[in-house]
Amino acid sequence: MPRQPRLDVPGALHHIIVRGNNKSAIFSDDQDRTRFLQRLGENITEAKCSVYAWVLMTNHVHILFKSGQKGISTVMRKLLTWYAVYYNHRHKRTGHLFENRYKSILCEEDQYLLALIRYIHLNPVRAGMVKTMEELDRYPWSGHSAVLGKSQSPWMETDYVLLQFNETKRRARNAYRKFVAEGVALGRSPELTGGGLIRSKGGWSNVVSARRRGEREEYDERILGSGDFVNEIFKEAEKKEIRQMKIRRTGKTINNIIKEECAKNRVSQAELQGGSRRKTVSDMRAKIARRSLDELGLSMAEIARHLGVNTSSITRTISKLEKRGGDSYAP
């Protein structure tokens, strides 16, 4: 069964899971972790997102954040593309660093925010990377220590997390830590690692009970929440699709964009689509790809086919365009 497209609803709570290709490590040392977090902070701040929890493990990452108006796709693409280039350059390696698709679960905030914060921050304990809560309190590669005020992550919404427990910061931190410690006994909590009807209702027994009562709810494996929440998300996703359809109805296609840019820069389509590395042509490809993403909502693969290059080339090209004026990937 083909995978469904991600649900990228601006202003929604997303649980993001990024894994190394073939479960391989994505961090070799603390410098890698530091650079990843620096870039995450920059992208989150630029996109006006709100991060509530995060953890860096050896071969995967969890991030819980509320997206800004541009959604999650742009933020994650910029972050992962930049980091893959940085990591491969620094460690003199080639090939894919991450799995082809990061996992994105859209979550019902009122019901799951605190449970997800606890689940994410307890990852090092469940993996045996730290043995006690005291060690976790000082663990630098998790948002837990930032919430407790023992480390600095200025791009993380620690005050918002603490306000869920108490208006006084000291009392809030004590209550938060107690809440996290109580989660150790809950184990892996698989219901928090994906969507679907069973997870949304809290277990199979609850689904069975609901069916016996004649209740029916909408569900989706990409969403963690109630049936009403799923319906609301579907409505938002439908609005986004309608906006894209309106753009397409204008008759504009990627071929129109290609012709416009070729005429403007006096470059033939044959040279553009023939793999030329001339700077003017490379810059044109970047602009055509950017416009095709913003104006038409095309996928990287579809853009690459029209420009006569591979998908990874388009991804790198756009990343460089977005990075101009920012820091280099060089370590």
Buried (B, 14 or more C-beta within 10 A) or exposed (E): EEEEEBBBBBEBBBBBBBBBBEEBEBBEEEEBBBBBBEBBBBBBEBBEBBBBBBBBBEBBBBBBBBBBEBBBEBBBBBBBBBBBBBBBEBEEEEEEBBBEEBBBBBBBBEBBBBBBBBBBBBBBBBEEBBEEBEEBBEBBBBBBBBBBEEBEBEBBBBEEBBEBBBEEBEEBBBBBBEBBBEBBEEEEBEBBBBBBBBBBBEEEEEBEEBEEEEEEBBBBBBBBBBBEBBEBBBEBBEEBEEEEEEEEEEEBBBEBBBEBBBEEEEBEBEBBBEEBEEEEBBBBBBBBBBBBBEBBBBBBEBBBBBBBBBBEBBBBBBBBBBBEEEEEBEE
